[in-house]
Amino acid sequence: LVGPKDSTFQLRVCPETQPSTFVSERGQEQVDFVDGGWCLQKPTGNVKNAQGSLVKPEGLLRFWLNCPTGAKRRDVEIGPDTRIFFTTGCWDNPQEIQEQDDEYKQVLEELRTIKDRTLEARAATDNSDKNVLLEEIRTFQKMVGDSKDFDRLKDRKETLERELPPLGSAVASNGVQIAPTGSLVIKGNNIPDWLPGSEYLILGTFSTSAVSS
């Protein structure tokens, strides 16, 4: 689930954050986490984010933490010594992010220009002499050309929106960005991943934030 062994690295839990706390129906409770591992995988296609939308991040940050104490809140229970797997989007090329963001702004500006030009052309046609057939044909041809450009730009806008970091992403001091939310799962049985029948149970989502190094 995390990645190849030679591309997986140790993840350390900050000692000052332990034990962690959460509030259940029994009040405030403590839960411990110990070191795990992490890997940055480069996806080859669209994936679903924590909200279920299709996105295409530059990479997927996958990591795990071990929870020796276990925890329970309402109908969600993590048994003792459970390994929790986390997945979220990651963008580790600040220069590429900036280039895509600049292109996105340019695409938006071109879309606005086409919309304004189309409204002006329609208004001019409505107010013109209906017998001026040649002018109407020219206006129609221009609107058809703009329509093709609009569709092309709209497709590019949607592609960039899938590829760019979403609003609210955590930004590290080196420019690396991590999506504001991610999904977490636990192993549903003891069957190894490479065998049929292996399953994972969805626990929910988690949020991210940048911290000073």
N, CA, C and O of each residue as an XYZ file, in Angstrom:
852
protein
N       0.835     -1.215      0.000
C       0.000      0.000      0.000
C       0.866      1.260      0.000
O       0.519      2.256     -0.634
N       2.000      1.213      0.716
C       2.830      2.407      0.824
C       3.741      2.556     -0.392
O       3.765      3.624     -1.004
N       4.481      1.528     -0.753
C       5.362      1.626     -1.892
C       6.513      0.659     -1.796
O       6.618     -0.088     -0.824
N       7.400      0.661     -2.814
C       8.542     -0.247     -2.793
C       9.471      0.048     -1.621
O       9.594      1.188     -1.173
N      10.121     -1.010     -1.135
C      10.943     -0.891      0.066
C      12.083      0.103     -0.111
O      12.393      0.864      0.806
N      12.714      0.100     -1.297
C      13.859      0.990     -1.499
C      13.462      2.456     -1.653
O      14.324      3.334     -1.684
N      12.149      2.723     -1.749
C      11.672      4.116     -1.843
C      10.862      4.516     -0.617
O      10.207      5.558     -0.616
N      10.904      3.692      0.423
C      10.153      3.965      1.643
C      11.130      4.327      2.765
O      12.154      3.670      2.952
N      10.791      5.385      3.505
C      11.694      5.928      4.506
C      11.013      5.991      5.876
O       9.788      5.918      5.979
N      11.817      6.125      6.904
C      11.272      6.126      8.261
C      10.543      7.423      8.566
O      11.012      8.508      8.224
N       9.411      7.302      9.202
C       8.624      8.446      9.659
C       8.682      8.489     11.182
O       8.305      7.529     11.854
N       9.151      9.597     11.713
C       9.295      9.717     13.161
C       8.162     10.547     13.756
O       7.769     11.572     13.198
N       7.653     10.101     14.874
C       6.634     10.841     15.619
C       7.329     11.784     16.577
O       8.204     11.369     17.337
N       6.944     13.063     16.547
C       7.558     14.045     17.457
C       7.223     13.679     18.896
O       6.044     13.569     19.234
N       8.237     13.485     19.765
C       7.975     13.067     21.154
C       7.065     14.025     21.909
O       6.272     13.608     22.754
N       7.189     15.332     21.593
C       6.405     16.317     22.335
C       4.917     16.256     22.018
O       4.105     16.870     22.711
N       4.555     15.508     20.961
C       3.137     15.388     20.607
C       2.472     14.193     21.278
O       1.269     13.988     21.117
N       3.226     13.410     22.018
C       2.683     12.200     22.630
C       2.520     12.352     24.138
O       3.375     12.957     24.785
N       1.450     11.821     24.711
C       0.370     11.141     23.992
C      -0.572     12.138     23.333
O      -0.713     13.275     23.781
N      -1.216     11.685     22.254
C      -2.241     12.496     21.608
C      -3.554     12.326     22.363
O      -3.741     11.356     23.097
N      -4.448     13.268     22.175
C      -5.735     13.209     22.880
C      -6.886     13.367     21.883
O      -6.735     13.984     20.828
N      -8.024     12.803     22.240
C      -9.252     13.020     21.484
C     -10.409     12.916     22.466
O     -10.261     12.376     23.562
N     -11.557     13.438     22.063
C     -12.728     13.447     22.936
C     -13.736     12.417     22.430
O     -14.178     12.483     21.282
N     -14.090     11.483     23.274
C     -15.103     10.479     22.958
C     -16.304     10.693     23.869
O     -16.354     11.666     24.623
N     -17.270      9.782     23.798
C     -18.431      9.881     24.674
C     -18.064      9.682     26.137
O     -18.856      9.970     27.035
N     -16.842      9.182     26.367
C     -16.362      8.987     27.741
C     -15.506     10.141     28.215
O     -14.940     10.080     29.306
N     -15.397     11.208     27.405
C     -14.579     12.354     27.757
C     -13.251     12.327     27.023
O     -13.104     11.637     26.014
N     -12.283     13.082     27.532
C     -10.977     13.138     26.879
C     -10.189     11.853     27.121
O     -10.082     11.375     28.250
N      -9.645     11.307     26.043
C      -8.871     10.082     26.137
C      -7.508     10.272     25.484
O      -7.320     11.167     24.660
N      -6.570      9.428     25.859
C      -5.220      9.499     25.324
C      -4.961      8.318     24.395
O      -5.467      7.215     24.601
N      -4.159      8.581     23.369
C      -3.789      7.536     22.422
C      -2.345      7.774     22.001
O      -1.936      8.915     21.782
N      -1.581      6.706     21.890
C      -0.169      6.809     21.521
C       0.061      6.365     20.084
O      -0.611      5.465     19.581
N       1.019      7.010     19.434
C       1.479      6.609     18.111
C       2.993      6.442     18.147
O       3.689      7.174     18.851
N       3.490      5.491     17.397
C       4.935      5.289     17.313
C       5.372      5.394     15.852
O       4.547      5.431     14.938
N       6.693      5.440     15.658
C       7.257      5.683     14.336
C       6.722      4.709     13.284
O       6.383      3.564     13.580
N       6.659      5.210     12.036
C       6.199      4.392     10.919
C       7.083      4.593      9.706
O       8.306      4.641      9.833
N       6.481      4.711      8.530
C       7.229      4.903      7.299
C       6.455      5.740      6.303
O       5.246      5.928      6.447
N       7.149      6.246      5.288
C       6.487      7.061      4.280
C       7.110      6.828      2.908
O       8.247      6.370      2.798
N       6.347      7.152      1.866
C       6.812      7.009      0.493
C       6.047      7.996     -0.379
O       4.849      8.208     -0.187
N       6.743      8.597     -1.336
C       6.091      9.485     -2.298
C       5.970      8.750     -3.617
O       6.972      8.451     -4.265
N       4.739      8.460     -4.013
C       4.479      7.742     -5.256
C       3.992      8.710     -6.323
O       3.205      9.614     -6.046
N       4.462      8.512     -7.528
C       4.039      9.348     -8.652
C       2.906      8.643     -9.400
O       3.149      7.629    -10.055
N       1.685      9.150     -9.317
C       0.549      8.488     -9.983
C       0.634      8.630    -11.496
O       1.253      9.564    -12.005
N       0.022      7.717    -12.199
C       0.012      7.748    -13.659
C      -1.334      8.198    -14.218
O      -1.479      8.343    -15.432
N      -2.303      8.418    -13.367
C      -3.627      8.830    -13.836
C      -4.398      9.533    -12.741
O      -3.857      9.826    -11.674
N      -5.668      9.804    -13.012
C      -6.510     10.475    -12.031
C      -6.778      9.561    -10.836
O      -6.893      8.345    -10.983
N      -6.873     10.165     -9.658
C      -7.231      9.443     -8.438
C      -8.325     10.235     -7.738
O      -8.529     11.413     -8.031
N      -9.024      9.592     -6.816
C     -10.064     10.281     -6.053
C      -9.458     10.865     -4.781
O      -8.694     10.199     -4.081
N      -9.811     12.132     -4.487
C      -9.336     12.736     -3.251
C     -10.265     12.374     -2.104
O     -11.193     11.583     -2.271
N     -10.010     12.965     -0.922
C     -10.790     12.628      0.270
C     -12.266     12.973      0.108
O     -13.116     12.394      0.784
N     -12.581     13.932     -0.801
C     -13.975     14.321     -1.030
C     -14.625     13.516     -2.148
O     -15.806     13.703     -2.439
N     -13.862     12.616     -2.783
C     -14.426     11.791     -3.849
C     -14.307     12.382     -5.235
O     -14.810     11.796     -6.194
N     -13.646     13.544     -5.375
C     -13.480     14.166     -6.688
C     -12.228     13.622     -7.367
O     -11.260     13.246     -6.705
N     -12.262     13.584     -8.712
C     -11.097     13.129     -9.448
C     -10.047     14.229     -9.526
O     -10.344     15.348     -9.945
N      -8.823     13.912     -9.122
C      -7.712     14.856     -9.165
C      -6.488     14.124     -9.713
O      -6.469     12.896     -9.797
N      -5.475     14.894    -10.080
C      -4.233     14.298    -10.575
C      -3.058     15.036     -9.953
O      -2.425     15.854    -10.620
N      -2.753     14.760     -8.676
C      -1.634     15.439     -8.025
C      -0.304     15.003     -8.619
O      -0.212     13.968     -9.280
N       0.723     15.809     -8.374
C       2.056     15.457     -8.866
C       2.530     14.135     -8.260
O       3.208     13.345     -8.917
N       2.166     13.914     -7.016
C       2.527     12.671     -6.353
C       1.540     12.343     -5.252
O       0.734     13.186     -4.857
N       1.603     11.110     -4.755
C       0.788     10.693     -3.620
C       1.707     10.428     -2.437
O       2.601      9.585     -2.509
N       1.484     11.149     -1.361
C       2.225     10.908     -0.132
C       1.480      9.848      0.665
O       0.362     10.071      1.131
N       2.118      8.692      0.812
C       1.531      7.589      1.577
C       2.423      7.324      2.780
O       3.646      7.244      2.657
N       1.802      7.189      3.936
C       2.595      6.901      5.138
C       1.758      6.115      6.127
O       0.534      6.040      6.010
N       2.436      5.529      7.105
C       1.720      4.789      8.139
C       2.294      5.124      9.502
O       3.461      5.493      9.634
N       1.444      4.986     10.516
C       1.825      5.095     11.918
C       1.257      3.894     12.652
O       0.174      3.415     12.317
N       1.967      3.413     13.635
C       1.472      2.318     14.465
C       0.839      2.886     15.731
O       1.362      3.820     16.338
N      -0.296      2.306     16.117
C      -1.039      2.782     17.288
C      -1.100      1.656     18.318
O      -2.009      0.828     18.263
N      -0.148      1.609     19.257
C      -0.107      0.503     20.229
C      -1.271      0.495     21.206
O      -1.664     -0.568     21.686
N      -1.829      1.664     21.510
C      -2.891      1.730     22.515
C      -4.266      1.399     21.954
O      -5.146      0.943     22.684
N      -4.452      1.629     20.655
C      -5.787      1.504     20.087
C      -6.650      2.674     20.517
O      -6.235      3.475     21.355
N      -7.846      2.784     19.955
C      -8.758      3.875     20.311
C     -10.163      3.511     19.861
O     -10.351      2.706     18.949
N     -11.142      4.116     20.515
C     -12.537      3.883     20.146
C     -13.326      5.155     20.340
O     -13.222      5.825     21.367
N     -14.126      5.478     19.325
C     -15.027      6.634     19.404
C     -16.303      6.276     18.671
O     -16.290      6.023     17.466
N     -17.387      6.256     19.392
C     -18.686      5.839     18.857
C     -18.547      4.450     18.215
O     -18.146      3.494     18.878
N     -18.884      4.347     16.916
C     -18.856      3.025     16.285
C     -17.552      2.751     15.545
O     -17.448      1.757     14.826
N     -16.557      3.619     15.713
C     -15.255      3.429     15.067
C     -14.255      2.958     16.112
O     -14.066      3.606     17.141
N     -13.622      1.834     15.841
C     -12.677      1.280     16.806
C     -11.393      0.849     16.106
O     -11.411      0.204     15.057
N     -10.277      1.230     16.727
C      -8.955      0.807     16.274
C      -8.382     -0.077     17.367
O      -8.182      0.377     18.494
N      -8.121     -1.319     17.047
C      -7.599     -2.232     18.038
C      -6.159     -1.918     18.421
O      -5.477     -1.202     17.688
N      -5.681     -2.433     19.547
C      -4.282     -2.228     19.960
C      -3.319     -2.747     18.899
O      -3.582     -3.746     18.230
N      -2.200     -2.046     18.764
C      -1.142     -2.415     17.815
C      -1.633     -2.417     16.363
O      -1.224     -3.255     15.558
N      -2.507     -1.474     16.048
C      -3.014     -1.348     14.677
C      -2.136     -0.395     13.882
O      -1.691      0.633     14.391
N      -1.898     -0.747     12.645
C      -1.161      0.132     11.723
C      -2.178      0.920     10.903
O      -3.063      0.344     10.270
N      -2.040      2.236     10.923
C      -2.964      3.128     10.214
C      -2.249      3.692      8.990
O      -1.136      4.208      9.092
N      -2.907      3.585      7.816
C      -2.320      4.052      6.566
C      -2.981      5.363      6.137
O      -4.206      5.493      6.153
N      -2.151      6.325      5.755
C      -2.602      7.660      5.359
C      -2.217      7.911      3.893
O      -1.150      7.490      3.447
N      -3.090      8.598      3.153
C      -2.809      8.949      1.762
C      -3.311     10.363      1.483
O      -4.433     10.718      1.843
N      -2.467     11.162      0.838
C      -2.885     12.511      0.440
C      -2.040     12.962     -0.741
O      -1.017     12.349     -1.045
N      -2.465     14.034     -1.409
C      -1.734     14.562     -2.559
C      -0.526     15.370     -2.136
O      -0.536     16.016     -1.088
N       0.525     15.333     -2.962
C       1.747     16.066     -2.659
C       2.326     16.646     -3.944
O       2.301     16.004     -4.994
N       2.849     17.871     -3.851
C       3.470     18.551     -4.991
C       4.863     18.989     -4.546
O       4.999     19.907     -3.738
N       5.908     18.327     -5.077
C       7.266     18.581     -4.591
C       8.139     19.315     -5.607
O       9.364     19.313     -5.488
N       7.505     19.951     -6.617
C       8.248     20.736     -7.602
C       7.680     22.155     -7.641
O       6.794     22.442     -8.445
N       8.186     23.054     -6.772
C       7.627     24.414     -6.690
C       7.650     25.169     -8.016
O       6.731     25.934     -8.309
N       8.697     24.959     -8.821
C       8.779     25.667    -10.099
C       7.647     25.242    -11.030
O       7.031     26.078    -11.691
N       7.377     23.936    -11.079
C       6.284     23.449    -11.922
C       4.939     23.961    -11.427
O       4.064     24.288    -12.229
N       4.770     24.032    -10.102
C       3.530     24.566     -9.532
C       3.311     25.997    -10.007
O       2.206     26.365    -10.406
N       4.383     26.812     -9.959
C       4.274     28.216    -10.355
C       3.948     28.340    -11.836
O       3.130     29.173    -12.227
N       4.584     27.514    -12.662
C       4.320     27.565    -14.099
C       2.870     27.189    -14.407
O       2.223     27.823    -15.240
N       2.368     26.159    -13.734
C       0.976     25.755    -13.960
C       0.009     26.813    -13.451
O      -1.029     27.056    -14.067
N       0.346     27.443    -12.330
C      -0.522     28.494    -11.788
C      -0.567     29.694    -12.727
O      -1.628     30.282    -12.937
N       0.583     30.058    -13.291
C       0.618     31.165    -14.259
C      -0.218     30.828    -15.491
O      -0.951     31.678    -15.999
N      -0.109     29.585    -15.972
C      -0.905     29.169    -17.127
C      -2.394     29.191    -16.798
O      -3.213     29.587    -17.627
N      -2.742     28.762    -15.581
C      -4.143     28.742    -15.163
C      -4.733     30.155    -15.181
O      -5.858     30.359    -15.638
N      -3.965     31.124    -14.681
C      -4.449     32.507    -14.672
C      -4.625     33.020    -16.102
O      -5.579     33.744    -16.386
N      -3.709     32.648    -17.007
C      -3.800     33.067    -18.404
C      -5.027     32.462    -19.074
O      -5.722     33.137    -19.833
N      -5.292     31.183    -18.790
C      -6.463     30.509    -19.350
C      -7.745     31.194    -18.884
O      -8.662     31.410    -19.677
N      -7.807     31.535    -17.597
C      -8.987     32.226    -17.071
C      -9.195     33.564    -17.770
O     -10.327     33.932    -18.087
N      -8.105     34.294    -18.012
C      -8.206     35.592    -18.670
C      -8.703     35.436    -20.110
O      -9.520     36.232    -20.573
N      -8.215     34.418    -20.815
C      -8.651     34.185    -22.189
C     -10.119     33.764    -22.235
O     -10.848     34.153    -23.147
N     -10.552     32.976    -21.258
C     -11.972     32.587    -21.201
C     -12.857     33.806    -20.973
O     -13.918     33.931    -21.584
N     -12.417     34.706    -20.092
C     -13.201     35.930    -19.841
C     -13.287     36.791    -21.102
O     -14.333     37.367    -21.401
N     -12.179     36.871    -21.833
C     -12.157     37.666    -23.058
C     -13.143     37.118    -24.085
O     -13.873     37.881    -24.717
N     -13.163     35.793    -24.251
C     -14.086     35.174    -25.205
C     -15.531     35.415    -24.788
O     -16.376     35.715    -25.631
N     -15.823     35.288    -23.501
C     -17.183     35.528    -23.023
C     -17.625     36.960    -23.311
O     -18.739     37.198    -23.775
N     -16.732     37.909    -23.027
C     -17.071     39.316    -23.270
C     -17.276     39.572    -24.757
O     -18.208     40.273    -25.150
N     -16.400     38.999    -25.585
C     -16.502     39.204    -27.034
C     -17.782     38.596    -27.588
O     -18.396     39.162    -28.493
N     -18.189     37.453    -27.057
C     -19.417     36.804    -27.507
C     -20.636     37.640    -27.157
O     -21.549     37.791    -27.969
N     -20.649     38.185    -25.938
C     -21.772     39.038    -25.536
C     -21.862     40.283    -26.411
O     -22.957     40.705    -26.785
N     -20.700     40.877    -26.742
C     -20.694     42.065    -27.590
C     -21.182     41.733    -28.999
O     -21.920     42.508    -29.606
N     -20.759     40.558    -29.521
C     -21.171     40.168    -30.875
C     -22.672     39.924    -30.940
O     -23.328     40.309    -31.908
N     -23.213     39.285    -29.911
C     -24.653     39.025    -29.888
C     -25.437     40.323    -29.799
O     -26.471     40.481    -30.449
N     -24.935     41.257    -28.983
C     -25.618     42.540    -28.846
C     -25.582     43.315    -30.163
O     -26.561     43.956    -30.545
N     -24.426     43.244    -30.859
C     -24.305     43.958    -32.132
C     -25.238     43.367    -33.180
O     -25.823     44.093    -33.984
N     -25.372     42.038    -33.165
C     -26.273     41.383    -34.123
C     -27.723     41.748    -33.849
O     -28.496     41.995    -34.775
N     -28.089     41.782    -32.571
C     -29.464     42.112    -32.209
C     -29.825     43.534    -32.606
O     -30.976     43.824    -32.932
N     -28.821     44.430    -32.574
C     -29.101     45.844    -32.828
C     -28.843     46.257    -34.280
O     -29.079     47.408    -34.647
N     -28.354     45.315    -35.115
C     -28.014     45.662    -36.498
C     -29.233     45.552    -37.408
O     -30.270     44.998    -37.043
N     -29.064     46.100    -38.594
C     -30.091     45.990    -39.632
C     -30.178     44.536    -40.067
O     -29.181     43.984    -40.531
N     -31.305     43.914    -39.938
C     -31.455     42.495    -40.250
C     -31.167     42.192    -41.718
O     -30.986     41.033    -42.093
N     -31.125     43.226    -42.541
C     -30.855     42.989    -43.951
C     -29.362     42.947    -44.261
O     -28.961     42.603    -45.373
N     -28.558     43.294    -43.286
C     -27.102     43.284    -43.502
C     -26.626     41.852    -43.311
O     -26.032     41.508    -42.288
N     -26.896     41.025    -44.314
C     -26.635     39.596    -44.201
C     -25.146     39.290    -44.068
O     -24.762     38.419    -43.288
N     -24.310     39.994    -44.820
C     -22.875     39.710    -44.802
C     -22.292     39.906    -43.410
O     -21.483     39.098    -42.955
N     -22.694     40.965    -42.738
C     -22.179     41.242    -41.392
C     -22.618     40.166    -40.422
O     -21.863     39.780    -39.529
N     -23.837     39.680    -40.592
C     -24.327     38.626    -39.712
C     -23.537     37.329    -39.909
O     -23.251     36.620    -38.945
N     -23.192     37.028    -41.150
C     -22.415     35.820    -41.433
C     -21.030     35.919    -40.797
O     -20.544     34.954    -40.206
N     -20.400     37.078    -40.918
C     -19.079     37.272    -40.324
C     -19.136     37.115    -38.804
O     -18.262     36.496    -38.197
N     -20.162     37.677    -38.215
C     -20.316     37.573    -36.763
C     -20.517     36.122    -36.335
O     -19.957     35.674    -35.334
N     -21.322     35.398    -37.106
C     -21.569     33.986    -36.800
C     -20.276     33.170    -36.900
O     -19.990     32.336    -36.041
N     -19.499     33.424    -37.960
C     -18.246     32.700    -38.142
C     -17.289     32.973    -36.969
O     -16.616     32.068    -36.478
N     -17.248     34.224    -36.539
C     -16.381     34.582    -35.415
C     -16.835     33.888    -34.147
O     -16.002     33.422    -33.370
N     -18.130     33.809    -33.920
C     -18.655     33.158    -32.719
C     -18.377     31.663    -32.735
O     -18.127     31.064    -31.689
N     -18.419     31.053    -33.926
C     -18.105     29.629    -34.039
C     -16.640     29.383    -33.691
O     -16.316     28.437    -32.972
N     -15.751     30.247    -34.209
C     -14.334     30.117    -33.894
C     -14.066     30.299    -32.414
O     -13.270     29.569    -31.825
N     -14.735     31.280    -31.812
C     -14.588     31.509    -30.375
C     -15.098     30.316    -29.574
O     -14.538     29.974    -28.532
N     -16.158     29.689    -30.063
C     -16.715     28.536    -29.366
C     -15.713     27.389    -29.295
O     -15.595     26.726    -28.265
N     -14.991     27.156    -30.393
C     -13.969     26.105    -30.402
C     -12.841     26.441    -29.433
O     -12.373     25.579    -28.690
N     -12.406     27.709    -29.447
C     -11.359     28.137    -28.512
C     -11.840     28.012    -27.074
O     -11.086     27.616    -26.186
N     -13.111     28.357    -26.856
C     -13.673     28.281    -25.505
C     -13.656     26.840    -24.991
O     -13.269     26.594    -23.849
N     -14.070     25.892    -25.825
C     -14.079     24.484    -25.418
C     -12.663     23.993    -25.108
O     -12.449     23.267    -24.137
N     -11.706     24.394    -25.936
C     -10.313     23.989    -25.717
C      -9.779     24.558    -24.401
O      -9.140     23.852    -23.621
N     -10.047     25.829    -24.170
C      -9.572     26.471    -22.944
C     -10.282     25.921    -21.711
O      -9.677     25.777    -20.649
N     -11.567     25.615    -21.859
C     -12.319     25.060    -20.739
C     -11.753     23.699    -20.332
O     -11.623     23.402    -19.145
N     -11.415     22.865    -21.342
C     -10.814     21.561    -21.047
C      -9.471     21.735    -20.336
O      -9.160     21.013    -19.389
N      -8.682     22.701    -20.806
C      -7.375     22.933    -20.179
C      -7.537     23.448    -18.752
O      -6.771     23.071    -17.865
N      -8.519     24.297    -18.531
C      -8.797     24.818    -17.184
C      -9.125     23.677    -16.230
O      -8.612     23.635    -15.111
N      -9.981     22.747    -16.669
C     -10.368     21.626    -15.817
C      -9.179     20.702    -15.541
O      -9.053     20.159    -14.443
N      -8.307     20.524    -16.544
C      -7.114     19.703    -16.344
C      -6.190     20.330    -15.307
O      -5.691     19.640    -14.418
N      -5.964     21.631    -15.419
C      -5.095     22.329    -14.469
C      -5.681     22.305    -13.063
O      -4.942     22.198    -12.084
N      -6.997     22.405    -12.958
C      -7.635     22.355    -11.641
C      -7.453     20.993    -10.983
O      -7.368     20.900     -9.758
N      -7.392     19.935    -11.791
C      -7.136     18.602    -11.233
C      -5.676     18.442    -10.812
O      -5.372     17.705     -9.874
N      -4.769     19.141    -11.517
C      -3.344     18.940    -11.288
C      -2.754     19.887    -10.245
O      -1.781     19.529     -9.582
N      -3.313     21.074    -10.086
C      -2.760     22.061     -9.158
C      -3.121     21.728     -7.707
O      -4.145     21.091     -7.458
N      -2.286     22.156     -6.742
C      -2.652     21.974     -5.333
C      -3.954     22.707     -5.028
O      -4.139     23.835     -5.486
N      -4.860     22.097     -4.265
C      -6.126     22.778     -3.935
C      -5.900     23.916     -2.960
O      -4.870     23.974     -2.288
N      -6.860     24.816     -2.884
C      -6.798     25.908     -1.915
C      -6.713     25.341     -0.499
O      -7.381     24.360     -0.173
N      -5.896     25.960      0.326
C      -5.761     25.498      1.701
C      -4.684     24.457      1.895
O      -4.522     23.933      2.998
N      -3.927     24.141      0.825
C      -2.855     23.154      0.963
C      -1.787     23.654      1.927
O      -1.527     24.854      2.012
N      -1.176     22.728      2.646
C      -0.079     23.067      3.547
C       1.178     23.307      2.721
O       1.527     22.495      1.865
N       1.863     24.432      2.979
C       3.049     24.801      2.212
C       4.260     24.798      3.141
O       4.298     25.529      4.131
N       5.249     23.967      2.810
C       6.473     23.890      3.604
C       7.417     25.028      3.234
O       7.207     25.711      2.231
N       8.447     25.231      4.033
C       9.389     26.328      3.792
C      10.159     26.145      2.485
O      10.645     27.124      1.919
N      10.278     24.907      1.994
C      10.980     24.656      0.732
C      10.052     24.683     -0.480
O      10.484     24.381     -1.593
N       8.787     25.039     -0.280
C       7.841     25.157     -1.374
C       7.033     23.921     -1.659
O       6.108     23.970     -2.470
N       7.350     22.797     -1.012
C       6.568     21.579     -1.190
C       5.172     21.792     -0.605
O       5.024     22.376      0.468
N       4.146     21.310     -1.323
C       2.769     21.477     -0.857
C       2.094     20.124     -0.665
O       2.321     19.183     -1.426
N       1.261     20.047      0.369
C       0.496     18.840      0.672
C      -0.973     19.219      0.727
O      -1.327     20.254      1.292
N      -1.828     18.396      0.148
C      -3.264     18.666      0.130
C      -3.796     18.867      1.546
O      -3.278     18.264      2.486
N      -4.823     19.707      1.716
C      -5.329     20.004      3.064
C      -5.977     18.824      3.763
O      -6.068     18.810      4.990
N      -6.432     17.828      3.004
C      -7.053     16.651      3.610
C      -6.571     15.390      2.902
O      -6.050     15.443      1.788
N      -6.755     14.265      3.569
C      -6.400     12.977      2.994
C      -7.286     11.899      3.581
O      -8.142     12.175      4.421
N      -7.079     10.672      3.138
C      -7.885      9.548      3.627
C      -7.014      8.604      4.437
O      -5.804      8.526      4.224
N      -7.639      7.883      5.373
C      -6.893      6.916      6.164
C      -7.677      5.606      6.250
O      -8.906      5.594      6.329
N      -6.921      4.503      6.233
C      -7.509      3.170      6.256
C      -6.698      2.281      7.181
O      -5.569      2.607      7.548
N      -7.294      1.143      7.554
C      -6.588      0.118      8.309
C      -6.787     -1.216      7.598
O      -7.721     -1.383      6.812
N      -5.921     -2.135      7.877
C      -6.039     -3.474      7.273
C      -7.275     -4.160      7.831
O      -7.512     -4.164      9.039
N      -8.069     -4.748      6.915
C      -9.302     -5.397      7.343
C      -9.147     -6.865      7.684
O     -10.019     -7.455      8.323
N      -8.030     -7.463      7.256
C      -7.773     -8.868      7.583
C      -6.263     -9.107      7.561
O      -5.486     -8.181      7.332
N      -5.860    -10.335      7.796
C      -4.438    -10.654      7.863
C      -3.877    -11.205      6.562
O      -2.741    -11.676      6.527
N      -4.658    -11.150      5.497
C      -4.197    -11.665      4.210
C      -3.206    -10.669      3.597
O      -3.528     -9.485      3.494
N      -2.021    -11.106      3.190
C      -1.042    -10.197      2.578
C      -1.605     -9.495      1.348
O      -2.500    -10.009      0.677
N      -1.063     -8.312      1.065
C      -1.562     -7.507     -0.045
C      -1.481     -8.223     -1.380
O      -2.320     -8.005     -2.253
N      -0.489     -9.069     -1.546
C      -0.279     -9.691     -2.849
C      -1.139    -10.933     -3.064
O      -1.029    -11.596     -4.096
N      -2.004    -11.252     -2.084
C      -2.888    -12.403     -2.232
C      -4.335    -11.945     -2.413
O      -4.719    -10.910     -1.867
N      -5.144    -12.690     -3.165
C      -6.565    -12.343     -3.313
C      -7.271    -12.363     -1.959
O      -6.978    -13.202     -1.107
N      -8.192    -11.440     -1.773
C      -8.940    -11.394     -0.522
C      -8.422    -10.379      0.464
O      -9.062    -10.124      1.485
N      -7.249     -9.780      0.175
C      -6.733     -8.730      1.058
C      -7.658     -7.519      1.006
O      -8.101     -7.126     -0.073
N      -7.952     -6.928      2.152
C      -8.882     -5.794      2.172
C      -8.448     -4.746      3.184
O      -7.719     -5.024      4.137
N      -8.925     -3.527      2.939
C      -8.678     -2.401      3.839
C     -10.016     -1.760      4.193
O     -10.939     -1.722      3.380
N     -10.097     -1.259      5.421
C     -11.309     -0.608      5.908
C     -11.077      0.895      5.987
O     -10.069      1.349      6.528
N     -12.016      1.660      5.447
C     -11.911      3.119      5.463
C     -12.276      3.642      6.853
O     -13.355      3.360      7.375
N     -11.351      4.413      7.442
C     -11.623      5.029      8.745
C     -12.217      6.420      8.602
O     -13.086      6.811      9.382
N     -11.754      7.164      7.615
C     -12.242      8.532      7.454
C     -11.188      9.410      6.786
O     -10.465      8.959      5.898
N     -11.106     10.651      7.214
C     -10.174     11.604      6.628
C      -9.319     12.233      7.718
O      -9.615     12.128      8.909
N      -8.260     12.884      7.279
C      -7.400     13.645      8.206
C      -7.035     14.956      7.556
O      -7.162     15.101      6.340
N      -6.587     15.907      8.335
C      -6.183     17.222      7.805
C      -4.688     17.417      8.004
O      -4.078     16.785      8.867
N      -4.106     18.297      7.200
C      -2.680     18.552      7.260
C      -2.420     20.027      7.589
O      -3.282     20.881      7.388
N      -1.236     20.301      8.088
C      -0.812     21.695      8.328
C       0.700     21.729      8.305
O       1.356     20.747      8.653
N       1.255     22.859      7.894
C       2.704     23.025      7.835
C       3.225     23.384      9.223
O       2.585     24.131      9.963
N       4.385     22.847      9.565
C       5.030     23.179     10.841
C       6.433     23.665     10.558
O       7.021     23.308      9.538
N       6.973     24.469     11.444
C       8.329     24.974     11.280
C       9.332     23.859     11.553
O       9.131     23.040     12.449
N      10.401     23.832     10.785
C      11.398     22.787     10.930
C      12.389     23.115     12.052
O      13.305     22.335     12.313
